[in-house]
Amino acid sequence: MGSGEKKKARTRAFPQQLGDEDRLSRLPDELIHKILSFVDAKQAVETCTLSRRWQLLWTTLPFLQIGPYQISESKYVANFIRRIFSDRNPQSNISDLKFRVYNATCSWNFFEEFAHYAISHNAQSLYLELLRDHIPFKLSTFSSVSLNKLTLKVSLETCELQSDFWDLPALTTLRLKYVRSYEDKQRNSWLKDSLFTCLPALTTLCLEGWDLSGSSSFSLPALTTLRLCHCMLPKVWDLPALLSLQLDNIYVSAKVSDIISALVNLKNLTLFLTLNQGNCFISCPPQLLNLSIRARLKHSPSINIVVSAPKLCNFNSFGIFTVITGVPELENVNISLQGWFQNVILTQRKQFYWQLTNMLLGLCNAKHLTFDLESIEVLSKISNILASLPSPFSKLEYVKLPRGFEESNISGALRSYLLGGSPNATFVTKLPQKGQTKIK
């Protein structure tokens, strides 16, 4: 058999394999770029060896994800990244650039080069995360007319003069994590709302590790979404347009409750309770529709939360705590335990079992009740306890079961506990769309 016949035989033997390769190579550049956006820049560059079609594809990638690289594997990180930037198509802009390098051997000039490259190539989204020990960045380093999303987990230079502020007219989303540097004398308390009011398009702000308690006021009239994690709260809030608020690891005191209640347009509230959180009363603004509360495993099983939210529709709980909403009817209640009972000793486990029943009693006005796999499995384990309790649910329509849990596995006692107070309620694996007629 000649070489030509052998080639034809190989083609006949693997038509699907060759066809798949051909179809992949024929994809438009935009789709291949999207695929490569999910891998590290090093892997994206390595695709140039696949075929002639792929040799230059990576040079026009609008999405670059660099890192994370650790010190142990990053000896030549700076040279590698410089090579990527120098070999890219100089006419190709970058829309999304992520940069995570935990490498103290990189020079400060290199970091400045990176920031300048991103800004000069009209980046729309920039994510920068560095090791703690580096010279702080000036805010003005990130001034850009194109950036609309900026995430900084780096040390920032204290900024007092307005001339040192950043200029970001298109920025809509800003995330700042406090990273202490060796030159930081004011620690994390220098951040003022004036650094944000100069951002005219800002609607979403996420802050982590900052002390805002020294601010006389926190005024951002156009802000619609705010997330504060491990932050000391400002004394006065002026956020008239705020729709969504997340407070992570912040003690919910009476003062915090008053701050929340003053946010008259707030519709979505998420609370991650601190380890020392005690009983609390949460006064919510009248327009609040969605509330999520996440407790911590080390909380006392007797923690009680009372919520005043007259229009509340949807409630999500993570963990076990007693909650009373005082709402005549809750459209949706989602209960998740997410590993709550892992590594829990037997005596504490029994306490949590009883606390779970008390928690369900406080959510008795739910119409649609959704369980994650762990919560429904725990309820199945305590069927003997539930057998002696009346069903607390009088307005229930549906109980949504998690994937992997069959209705046939539900004991008679658990079925009676969940559905006994609502004779027309049923178990489902998918909640019907709003307005859909219930099938009897």
Phi, psi and omega per residue, in radians:
M1 nan 2.241 -3.133
G2 -1.288 2.977 -3.102
S3 -1.094 -0.629 3.126
G4 -1.147 -0.702 3.120
E5 -1.193 -0.649 3.105
K6 -1.092 -0.703 3.140
K7 -1.122 -0.693 3.107
K8 -1.137 -0.654 3.137
A9 -1.127 -0.737 3.118
R10 -1.108 -0.665 3.127
T11 -1.120 -0.708 3.119
R12 -1.210 -0.555 -3.072
A13 -1.272 -0.551 -3.073
F14 -2.254 0.918 -3.096
P15 -1.131 -0.668 -3.085
Q16 -1.205 -0.700 -3.126
Q17 -1.100 -0.796 3.137
L18 -1.177 -0.645 3.137
G19 -1.117 -0.722 3.118
D20 -1.072 -0.764 3.141
E21 -1.111 -0.699 -3.109
D22 -1.168 -0.709 -3.141
R23 -1.147 -0.668 3.121
L24 -1.115 -0.739 -3.127
S25 -1.209 -0.411 -3.113
R26 -1.508 -0.083 3.095
L27 -1.073 2.562 3.094
P28 -1.130 2.685 -3.116
D29 -0.957 -0.701 -3.075
E30 -1.053 -0.670 -3.119
L31 -1.292 -0.692 3.083
I32 -1.121 -0.690 3.073
H33 -1.024 -0.730 -3.132
K34 -1.115 -0.703 3.118
I35 -1.106 -0.774 -3.101
L36 -1.247 -0.271 3.139
S37 -1.196 -0.267 -3.115
F38 -1.594 -0.023 -3.123
V39 -2.057 2.872 3.111
D40 -1.167 2.677 -3.108
A41 -0.994 -0.645 3.139
K42 -1.069 -0.765 3.109
Q43 -1.164 -0.645 3.114
A44 -1.101 -0.734 3.128
V45 -1.126 -0.649 -3.098
E46 -1.133 -0.324 3.118
T47 -1.179 -0.207 -3.132
C48 -1.136 -0.291 -3.134
T49 -1.519 -0.090 -3.067
L50 -1.168 -0.814 -3.139
S51 -2.950 3.004 3.126
R52 -1.055 -0.588 -3.139
R53 -1.059 -0.523 -3.031
W54 -1.686 -0.096 -2.988
Q55 -0.998 -0.728 -3.046
L56 -1.935 0.043 -3.090
L57 -1.041 -0.739 -3.068
W58 -1.156 -0.416 -3.068
T59 -1.237 -0.223 3.115
T60 -2.006 0.263 3.129
L61 -1.048 2.175 3.068
P62 -1.470 -0.168 3.131
F63 -2.059 2.161 3.091
L64 -2.239 2.182 3.111
Q65 -2.047 1.895 -3.068
I66 -1.918 2.011 3.139
G67 1.647 -3.003 0.151
P68 -1.375 2.459 3.056
Y69 -2.001 2.352 3.102
Q70 -1.636 2.862 -3.115
I71 -1.001 -0.716 -3.063
S72 -1.118 -0.381 -3.087
E73 -2.090 0.261 -2.964
S74 -2.106 0.487 -3.077
K75 -1.022 -0.635 -3.073
Y76 -1.991 0.430 -3.088
V77 -1.016 -0.855 -3.076
A78 -1.030 -0.800 -3.141
N79 -1.130 -0.680 3.134
F80 -1.102 -0.789 -3.110
I81 -1.204 -0.690 3.076
R82 -1.025 -0.687 3.135
R83 -1.132 -0.693 3.100
I84 -1.055 -0.842 -3.104
F85 -1.147 -0.662 -3.110
S86 -1.268 -0.524 -3.098
D87 -1.587 -0.149 3.079
R88 -1.168 2.738 3.044
N89 -1.127 2.040 -3.048
P90 -1.130 -0.302 -3.141
Q91 -1.578 -0.065 -3.072
S92 -1.657 2.143 3.105
N93 -1.378 2.898 3.082
I94 -2.026 2.192 3.121
S95 -1.613 -0.543 -3.059
D96 -2.481 2.083 -3.105
L97 -2.265 2.105 3.100
K98 -1.998 2.302 -3.020
F99 -2.404 1.905 -3.133
R100 -2.269 1.788 -3.119
V101 -2.293 2.012 3.122
Y102 -1.782 1.227 -2.993
N103 -2.383 1.826 -3.090
A104 -1.221 -0.230 -3.108
T105 -1.392 -0.227 3.091
C106 -1.227 2.372 -3.115
S107 -1.348 2.795 3.093
W108 -1.122 -0.635 3.104
N109 -1.031 -0.600 3.123
F110 -1.123 -0.760 3.133
F111 -1.086 -0.712 3.106
E112 -1.132 -0.678 3.090
E113 -1.054 -0.748 -3.136
F114 -1.068 -0.870 -3.128
A115 -1.053 -0.743 3.134
H116 -1.110 -0.692 3.138
Y117 -1.091 -0.783 -3.133
A118 -1.074 -0.799 -3.102
I119 -1.184 -0.741 -3.087
S120 -1.229 -0.313 3.104
H121 -1.828 0.442 2.985
N122 0.985 0.724 3.092
A123 -1.036 2.395 3.099
Q124 -1.692 -0.498 3.126
S125 -2.332 2.234 -3.111
L126 -2.296 2.225 3.100
Y127 -2.140 2.096 -3.094
L128 -2.267 2.115 3.139
E129 -2.358 2.153 -3.068
L130 -2.278 2.890 3.054
L131 -1.087 2.720 -3.070
R132 -1.047 -0.796 -2.969
D133 -1.438 1.419 3.034
H134 -2.567 2.801 3.133
I135 -1.151 2.320 -3.105
P136 -1.073 2.554 3.077
F137 -1.425 2.515 2.919
K138 -1.376 2.501 3.114
L139 -1.035 -0.635 -3.102
S140 -1.118 -0.286 3.104
T141 -1.029 -0.514 -3.021
F142 -1.752 0.188 3.104
S143 -1.047 2.279 -3.072
S144 -2.803 2.537 3.087
V145 -1.560 -0.210 -3.050
S146 -1.830 -0.451 -3.069
L147 -1.093 2.234 3.000
N148 -2.060 -0.130 3.101
K149 -2.500 2.174 -3.080
L150 -2.366 2.183 3.068
T151 -2.130 2.100 -3.119
L152 -2.160 2.039 3.008
K153 -2.069 1.164 -3.053
V154 -2.488 2.930 3.024
S155 -1.317 2.373 3.132
L156 -2.059 2.471 3.141
E157 -1.298 2.367 3.098
T158 -0.929 2.304 -3.047
C159 -2.121 1.997 -3.137
E160 -1.976 -0.638 -3.094
L161 -1.547 2.408 -3.120
Q162 -1.109 -0.455 3.127
S163 -1.168 -0.311 3.125
D164 -1.646 -0.016 -3.132
F165 -1.178 2.805 3.037
W166 -1.409 2.745 3.098
D167 -2.103 1.761 -3.047
L168 -2.334 1.308 -3.028
P169 -1.157 -0.391 -3.082
A170 -1.783 -0.022 -3.026
L171 -1.215 2.180 3.112
T172 -1.907 -0.467 -3.068
T173 -2.270 2.211 -3.131
L174 -2.309 2.243 3.075
R175 -2.175 2.161 -3.121
L176 -2.218 2.147 3.017
K177 -1.916 2.243 3.140
Y178 -1.220 2.196 3.065
V179 -2.207 2.026 -3.067
R180 -1.312 2.359 3.075
S181 -1.901 2.903 -3.125
Y182 -1.198 -0.258 -3.141
E183 -1.731 -0.025 -3.014
D184 -1.400 1.790 -3.112
K185 -1.604 -0.477 -3.120
Q186 -1.602 0.155 3.132
R187 0.922 -2.211 -2.993
N188 -1.983 0.418 -2.995
S189 -1.904 0.139 -3.050
W190 -1.573 -0.128 -3.087
L191 -1.237 2.202 -3.126
K192 -2.154 2.749 -3.118
D193 -1.160 -0.304 3.105
S194 -1.126 -0.382 3.090
L195 -1.297 -0.268 -3.130
F196 -1.861 -0.541 -3.133
T197 -1.161 -0.297 3.084
C198 -1.455 0.073 3.110
L199 -1.870 1.616 -2.948
P200 -1.145 -0.440 -3.078
A201 -1.730 0.026 -3.028
L202 -1.144 2.179 3.100
T203 -2.166 -0.353 -3.104
T204 -2.238 2.202 -3.112
L205 -2.317 2.242 3.095
C206 -2.210 2.140 -3.116
L207 -2.150 2.403 -3.133
E208 -2.336 2.154 3.039
G209 1.426 0.311 -3.095
W210 -1.784 2.567 3.062
D211 -1.746 1.857 -3.116
L212 -1.785 0.105 -3.032
S213 -1.189 -0.355 3.133
G214 -1.385 -0.190 3.137
S215 -1.322 2.263 3.117
S216 -1.174 -0.531 3.085
S217 -2.678 2.777 3.111
F218 -2.201 1.604 -2.979
S219 -1.964 1.938 3.085
L220 -2.413 1.482 -2.993
P221 -1.074 -0.466 -3.065
A222 -1.687 -0.080 -3.050
L223 -1.215 2.327 3.130
T224 -1.959 -0.386 -3.116
T225 -2.362 2.263 -3.125
L226 -2.386 2.291 3.044
R227 -2.229 2.179 3.117
L228 -2.109 2.136 -3.098
C229 -2.174 2.171 -3.139
H230 0.934 0.754 -3.119
C231 -1.976 2.581 2.915
M232 -1.490 2.234 -2.961
L233 -1.399 2.599 3.046
P234 -1.214 2.814 -3.066
K235 -1.336 -0.692 -3.093
V236 -2.206 2.311 3.127
W237 -1.929 2.357 3.016
D238 -2.261 1.512 -3.058
L239 -2.295 1.189 -3.012
P240 -1.155 -0.399 -3.092
A241 -1.740 0.051 -3.025
L242 -1.136 2.224 3.131
L243 -1.893 -0.554 -3.068
S244 -2.309 2.309 -3.140
L245 -2.344 2.303 3.029
Q246 -2.193 2.176 3.093
L247 -2.012 2.013 -3.044
D248 -1.959 2.136 3.130
N249 1.032 0.767 3.096
I250 -2.121 2.233 -3.108
Y251 -1.162 2.184 -3.125
V252 -1.515 1.689 3.120
S253 -1.736 3.128 3.080
A254 -1.083 -0.615 3.131
K255 -1.157 -0.740 3.109
V256 -1.127 -0.688 3.105
S257 -1.069 -0.698 3.102
D258 -1.121 -0.689 3.106
I259 -1.076 -0.780 -3.132
I260 -1.100 -0.762 -3.084
S261 -1.145 -0.388 -3.127
A262 -1.432 -0.140 3.137
L263 -1.495 1.472 -2.877
V264 -1.125 -0.403 -3.108
N265 -1.812 0.120 -3.084
L266 -1.135 2.262 3.135
K267 -2.030 -0.403 -3.083
N268 -2.283 2.198 -3.116
L269 -2.312 2.246 3.094
T270 -2.189 2.239 -3.111
L271 -2.159 2.162 2.988
F272 -1.825 1.862 -3.001
L273 -1.273 2.561 3.092
T274 -1.314 2.896 -3.117
L275 -1.139 -0.515 -3.104
N276 -1.712 0.288 -3.136
Q277 -1.104 2.264 3.080
G278 -1.821 -2.917 3.087
N279 -1.008 2.476 -3.095
C280 -2.590 2.726 3.041
F281 -2.019 2.165 -3.107
I282 -1.937 1.929 3.102
S283 -1.631 1.971 -3.056
C284 -1.739 2.666 3.076
P285 -1.122 2.716 -3.007
P286 -1.117 -0.382 -3.074
Q287 -1.584 0.022 -3.074
L288 -1.119 2.256 -3.115
L289 -1.952 -0.588 -3.007
N290 -2.222 2.245 -3.134
L291 -2.312 2.282 3.063
S292 -2.197 2.322 3.111
I293 -2.266 2.238 3.102
R294 -2.044 2.109 3.100
A295 -1.641 2.980 3.118
R296 -1.914 2.619 -3.077
L297 -1.047 -0.591 -3.066
K298 -1.387 0.011 3.079
H299 -1.101 2.629 3.009
S300 -1.119 2.418 3.122
P301 -1.059 -0.211 -3.067
S302 -1.725 0.226 -3.128
I303 -1.122 2.322 -3.099
N304 -2.145 2.362 -3.140
I305 -2.214 2.194 3.071
V306 -1.941 2.241 -3.077
V307 -2.052 2.252 3.029
S308 -1.894 1.846 -3.115
A309 -2.628 1.579 -2.971
P310 -1.075 -0.455 -3.092
K311 -1.927 0.275 -3.098
L312 -1.053 2.289 -3.136
C313 -1.948 -0.695 -3.008
N314 -2.206 2.281 -3.140
F315 -2.248 2.245 3.106
N316 -2.058 2.227 3.108
S317 -2.071 2.442 3.063
F318 -2.205 1.916 -3.055
G319 1.812 -3.005 -3.064
I320 -2.099 2.201 3.079
F321 -2.867 2.738 3.095
T322 -1.508 2.253 -3.123
V323 -2.338 2.377 3.046
I324 -2.130 2.104 -3.061
T325 -1.638 -0.440 -3.126
G326 1.143 0.399 3.138
V327 -1.790 2.323 -3.127
P328 -1.013 -0.589 -3.080
E329 -2.678 2.230 3.088
L330 -1.849 2.133 -3.096
E331 -1.135 -0.866 -3.089
N332 -2.376 2.317 3.031
V333 -2.196 2.173 3.121
N334 -2.009 2.185 -3.101
I335 -2.034 2.168 -3.130
S336 -2.327 2.359 3.098
L337 -1.847 -0.439 2.963
Q338 0.702 1.113 3.084
G339 1.356 0.271 -3.060
W340 -1.025 -0.667 -3.022
F341 -1.608 0.087 3.087
Q342 -1.246 2.324 3.099
N343 1.082 0.482 3.085
V344 -1.712 2.247 -3.126
I345 -1.216 2.799 -2.993
L346 -1.051 -0.782 -3.100
T347 -1.107 -0.700 3.104
Q348 -1.226 -0.590 3.132
R349 -1.056 -0.742 3.140
K350 -1.132 -0.632 3.076
Q351 -1.086 -0.749 -3.126
F352 -1.182 -0.577 3.084
Y353 -1.014 -0.842 3.139
W354 -1.185 -0.650 3.134
Q355 -1.136 -0.574 3.106
L356 -1.123 -0.706 3.104
T357 -1.158 -0.650 3.076
N358 -1.142 -0.633 3.116
M359 -1.114 -0.782 3.126
L360 -1.131 -0.601 3.104
L361 -1.072 -0.655 3.128
G362 -1.277 -0.218 3.137
L363 -1.925 0.531 -3.004
C364 -1.166 -0.279 -3.101
N365 -1.623 0.273 -3.138
A366 -1.233 2.428 3.025
K367 -1.614 -0.730 3.139
H368 -2.147 2.135 -3.051
L369 -2.057 2.156 -3.112
T370 -2.082 2.288 3.116
F371 -1.989 2.536 2.924
D372 -1.474 3.031 -3.017
L373 -1.077 -0.727 -3.084
E374 -1.176 -0.692 -3.101
S375 -1.180 -0.709 -3.131
I376 -1.255 -0.552 3.087
E377 -1.196 -0.664 3.096
V378 -1.135 -0.752 3.109
L379 -1.077 -0.626 3.103
S380 -1.151 -0.614 -3.127
K381 -1.204 -0.490 -3.084
I382 -1.845 0.538 3.124
S383 -1.000 -0.563 3.136
N384 -1.153 -0.561 3.068
I385 -1.275 -0.772 -3.103
L386 -1.149 -0.465 -3.111
A387 -1.077 -0.447 -3.113
S388 -1.660 0.055 -3.090
L389 -1.977 2.470 3.052
P390 -1.291 2.726 3.102
S391 -1.215 2.254 -3.135
P392 -1.474 -0.150 -2.983
F393 -1.698 1.948 -3.108
S394 -1.835 -0.189 -3.089
K395 -2.111 0.270 -3.031
L396 -1.241 2.410 3.056
E397 -1.968 -0.732 -3.089
Y398 -2.444 2.546 2.923
V399 -2.082 2.011 -3.101
K400 -1.573 2.159 -3.141
L401 -1.598 2.565 -3.127
P402 -1.323 2.798 3.078
R403 -1.080 2.355 3.134
G404 1.681 -0.048 3.118
F405 -2.115 2.053 -3.092
E406 -1.559 2.574 3.116
E407 -1.071 -0.507 -3.136
S408 -1.143 -0.302 3.130
N409 -1.475 -0.084 -3.107
I410 -1.421 2.179 -3.132
S411 -1.252 2.849 3.114
G412 -1.090 -0.659 -3.135
A413 -1.151 -0.739 3.130
L414 -1.196 -0.689 3.096
R415 -1.067 -0.768 -3.135
S416 -1.158 -0.664 -3.133
Y417 -1.150 -0.723 -3.091
L418 -1.399 -0.706 -3.002
L419 -1.877 -0.173 -3.018
G420 -1.055 -0.544 -3.128
G421 -1.524 -0.090 -3.139
S422 -2.372 1.520 -3.007
P423 -0.979 -0.493 -3.089
N424 -1.609 0.007 -3.123
A425 -1.277 2.628 -3.113
T426 -2.409 2.801 3.007
F427 -1.527 2.415 3.112
V428 -2.411 2.832 3.026
T429 -1.828 -0.150 3.096
K430 -2.590 2.205 -3.141
L431 -1.239 2.415 3.112
P432 -1.182 2.686 3.092
Q433 -1.195 2.673 -3.107
K434 -1.040 2.300 3.134
G435 1.621 -0.184 3.138
Q436 -1.279 2.361 -3.123
T437 -1.247 2.325 3.134
K438 -1.265 2.304 3.115
I439 -1.531 2.139 -3.129
K440 -1.637 nan nan
